[in-house]
Amino acid sequence: MTDTQTTRTEIPADAADVPADPAAPPVLPGAFLLELVPVPVSDIDRAKAFYADRLGFQVDVDVRPADGVRIVQLTPPGSACSITLAEGVPSLDMPAGTLRGLHLVVSDIEQARATLLERGADVGPVEDLGGVLYAHFADPDGNTWTLQYMPWRV
């Protein structure tokens, strides 16, 4: 199980001190890269445990940069887009459980669903909606997610 206690993440004083990530895609002219989606939750520790332990998301950041502020960033396996769980950041304040329909695209929906079920996530049955397969689930606050399999993407 993942340690759900707050981890220490150093925040450099100068952005120039952040090491380059060779795995990060370049930001090409005209590009708009979606890289972070805020997920509104009522209990960051509970949500962090769900996303890390049940879904297998990597915990990238868990910081408390100021009194009353906490930011946790997690990334789904293989994804270039992460989620953030935050408290004390007014621009990210949304009612817990109001996010709907985030999609996780997978290469084998039956295997992905089985993995999540084994980890304790409550994933619904696979549905075929015209050749695209879906399986739905929710986090502890009711934010909804969908596993999606598109045969032309594998």
Kinemage of the C-alpha trace (Angstrom):
@kinemage 1
@onewidth
@group {chain A} dominant
@subgroup {mainchain}
@vectorlist {calphas} color= white
{ca met a 1} P 0.000 0.000 0.000
{ca thr a 2} L 1.089 3.548 -0.657
{ca asp a 3} L 2.060 5.700 2.297
{ca thr a 4} L -0.816 8.175 2.482
{ca gln a 5} L 1.019 10.520 4.845
{ca thr a 6} L 2.179 13.846 3.471
{ca thr a 7} L 5.434 13.457 1.598
{ca arg a 8} L 7.983 16.224 1.382
{ca thr a 9} L 8.476 17.752 -2.040
{ca glu a 10} L 11.042 20.498 -2.455
{ca ile a 11} L 9.861 23.606 -4.259
{ca pro a 12} L 12.788 25.397 -5.908
{ca ala a 13} L 12.986 29.129 -5.271
{ca asp a 14} L 13.905 29.712 -8.923
{ca ala a 15} L 12.216 27.977 -11.875
{ca ala a 16} L 15.640 27.710 -13.528
{ca asp a 17} L 16.572 25.231 -10.773
{ca val a 18} L 13.934 22.714 -11.930
{ca pro a 19} L 15.745 19.925 -13.800
{ca ala a 20} L 14.681 19.284 -17.387
{ca asp a 21} L 12.441 16.236 -17.853
{ca pro a 22} L 13.589 14.393 -20.995
{ca ala a 23} L 10.289 12.449 -21.048
{ca ala a 24} L 8.156 15.606 -21.198
{ca pro a 25} L 6.913 16.459 -24.687
{ca pro a 26} L 8.077 19.791 -26.058
{ca val a 27} L 5.531 22.574 -26.209
{ca leu a 28} L 5.424 23.299 -29.915
{ca pro a 29} L 4.164 26.612 -31.326
{ca gly a 30} L 0.378 26.615 -31.394
{ca ala a 31} L 0.091 23.632 -29.024
{ca phe a 32} L -2.230 23.562 -26.015
{ca leu a 33} L -1.151 20.620 -23.853
{ca leu a 34} L -3.673 19.469 -21.265
{ca glu a 35} L -1.470 18.368 -18.387
{ca leu a 36} L -3.387 18.903 -15.144
{ca val a 37} L -7.034 18.386 -14.191
{ca pro a 38} L -8.257 19.507 -10.743
{ca val a 39} L -10.410 16.865 -9.032
{ca pro a 40} L -12.626 18.261 -6.227
{ca val a 41} L -12.543 16.079 -3.100
{ca ser a 42} L -13.579 16.444 0.527
{ca asp a 43} L -10.674 14.527 2.089
{ca ile a 44} L -7.278 14.719 0.370
{ca asp a 45} L -5.746 11.801 2.294
{ca arg a 46} L -8.677 9.508 1.457
{ca ala a 47} L -8.627 10.586 -2.198
{ca lys a 48} L -4.833 10.236 -2.432
{ca ala a 49} L -5.091 6.680 -1.077
{ca phe a 50} L -7.870 5.843 -3.568
{ca tyr a 51} L -6.018 7.164 -6.591
{ca ala a 52} L -2.635 5.721 -5.592
{ca asp a 53} L -3.662 2.387 -4.050
{ca arg a 54} L -6.825 1.464 -5.955
{ca leu a 55} L -6.084 3.026 -9.337
{ca gly a 56} L -2.285 2.809 -9.361
{ca phe a 57} L -1.675 6.507 -10.020
{ca gln a 58} L 1.868 7.723 -9.282
{ca val a 59} L 2.100 10.305 -6.483
{ca asp a 60} L 4.198 13.070 -8.066
{ca val a 61} L 3.778 15.900 -5.579
{ca asp a 62} L 2.407 16.322 -2.075
{ca val a 63} L 3.211 19.777 -0.746
{ca arg a 64} L 2.022 22.283 1.816
{ca pro a 65} L 3.508 25.499 0.393
{ca ala a 66} L 1.679 27.746 2.883
{ca asp a 67} L -0.515 27.481 5.963
{ca gly a 68} L -3.866 25.993 4.990
{ca val a 69} L -2.688 25.031 1.498
{ca arg a 70} L -2.052 21.496 0.285
{ca ile a 71} L -1.531 20.259 -3.252
{ca val a 72} L -1.281 16.606 -4.266
{ca gln a 73} L -0.558 15.722 -7.877
{ca leu a 74} L -0.971 12.179 -9.203
{ca thr a 75} L -0.484 10.725 -12.686
{ca pro a 76} L -2.231 7.710 -14.203
{ca pro a 77} L 0.185 5.043 -15.524
{ca gly a 78} L 1.520 6.094 -18.931
{ca ser a 79} L -0.365 9.396 -19.019
{ca ala a 80} L 0.980 12.831 -19.903
{ca cys a 81} L -1.901 14.399 -17.957
{ca ser a 82} L -2.075 14.407 -14.162
{ca ile a 83} L -4.757 15.214 -11.627
{ca thr a 84} L -4.453 17.552 -8.674
{ca leu a 85} L -6.183 17.383 -5.314
{ca ala a 86} L -6.010 20.736 -3.562
{ca glu a 87} L -7.192 22.626 -0.520
{ca gly a 88} L -6.710 26.274 0.305
{ca val a 89} L -6.408 27.334 -3.360
{ca pro a 90} L -9.435 29.524 -4.181
{ca ser a 91} L -9.019 29.210 -7.963
{ca leu a 92} L -9.419 25.409 -7.636
{ca asp a 93} L -12.332 25.481 -5.195
{ca met a 94} L -15.220 23.333 -6.488
{ca pro a 95} L -17.816 21.255 -4.657
{ca ala a 96} L -16.470 17.759 -3.958
{ca gly a 97} L -17.788 15.075 -6.268
{ca thr a 98} L -18.900 17.368 -9.111
{ca leu a 99} L -16.417 16.278 -11.779
{ca arg a 100} L -17.999 13.988 -14.367
{ca gly a 101} L -16.797 11.638 -17.076
{ca leu a 102} L -13.015 11.782 -17.045
{ca his a 103} L -11.789 9.104 -19.470
{ca leu a 104} L -8.829 6.775 -19.035
{ca val a 105} L -8.041 5.241 -22.430
{ca val a 106} L -6.722 1.669 -22.184
{ca ser a 107} L -5.422 -0.957 -24.604
{ca asp a 108} L -7.295 -3.863 -22.949
{ca ile a 109} L -10.433 -2.871 -21.069
{ca glu a 110} L -11.094 -6.313 -19.569
{ca gln a 111} L -7.545 -6.470 -18.168
{ca ala a 112} L -7.671 -2.863 -16.934
{ca arg a 113} L -11.049 -3.442 -15.280
{ca ala a 114} L -9.815 -6.671 -13.657
{ca thr a 115} L -6.739 -4.886 -12.293
{ca leu a 116} L -8.834 -2.116 -10.754
{ca leu a 117} L -11.304 -4.628 -9.301
{ca glu a 118} L -8.399 -6.573 -7.755
{ca arg a 119} L -7.186 -3.326 -6.153
{ca gly a 120} L -10.620 -2.723 -4.630
{ca ala a 121} L -12.131 -0.193 -7.052
{ca asp a 122} L -15.822 -0.693 -7.841
{ca val a 123} L -15.834 -0.692 -11.660
{ca gly a 124} L -19.060 -1.372 -13.532
{ca pro a 125} L -19.400 -3.891 -16.354
{ca val a 126} L -17.927 -3.295 -19.790
{ca glu a 127} L -20.434 -1.790 -22.206
{ca asp a 128} L -20.125 -1.804 -26.013
{ca leu a 129} L -21.456 1.443 -27.437
{ca gly a 130} L -21.015 0.997 -31.167
{ca gly a 131} L -17.545 -0.534 -31.177
{ca val a 132} L -16.108 1.626 -28.398
{ca leu a 133} L -16.034 -0.090 -25.000
{ca tyr a 134} L -16.640 1.650 -21.669
{ca ala a 135} L -16.582 0.757 -17.960
{ca his a 136} L -17.593 3.340 -15.352
{ca phe a 137} L -16.551 3.984 -11.750
{ca ala a 138} L -16.406 6.761 -9.176
{ca asp a 139} L -13.970 7.975 -6.543
{ca pro a 140} L -15.020 8.140 -2.858
{ca asp a 141} L -16.536 11.621 -3.369
{ca gly a 142} L -18.568 10.639 -6.436
{ca asn a 143} L -16.374 12.149 -9.172
{ca thr a 144} L -16.998 9.845 -12.133
{ca trp a 145} L -14.463 8.156 -14.366
{ca thr a 146} L -14.655 5.954 -17.447
{ca leu a 147} L -12.303 3.331 -18.792
{ca gln a 148} L -12.459 3.608 -22.580
{ca tyr a 149} L -11.194 1.208 -25.226
{ca met a 150} L -11.022 2.352 -28.850
{ca pro a 151} L -9.822 -0.539 -31.082
{ca trp a 152} L -8.167 1.769 -33.624
{ca arg a 153} L -5.866 3.195 -30.908
{ca val a 154} L -3.984 -0.057 -30.183
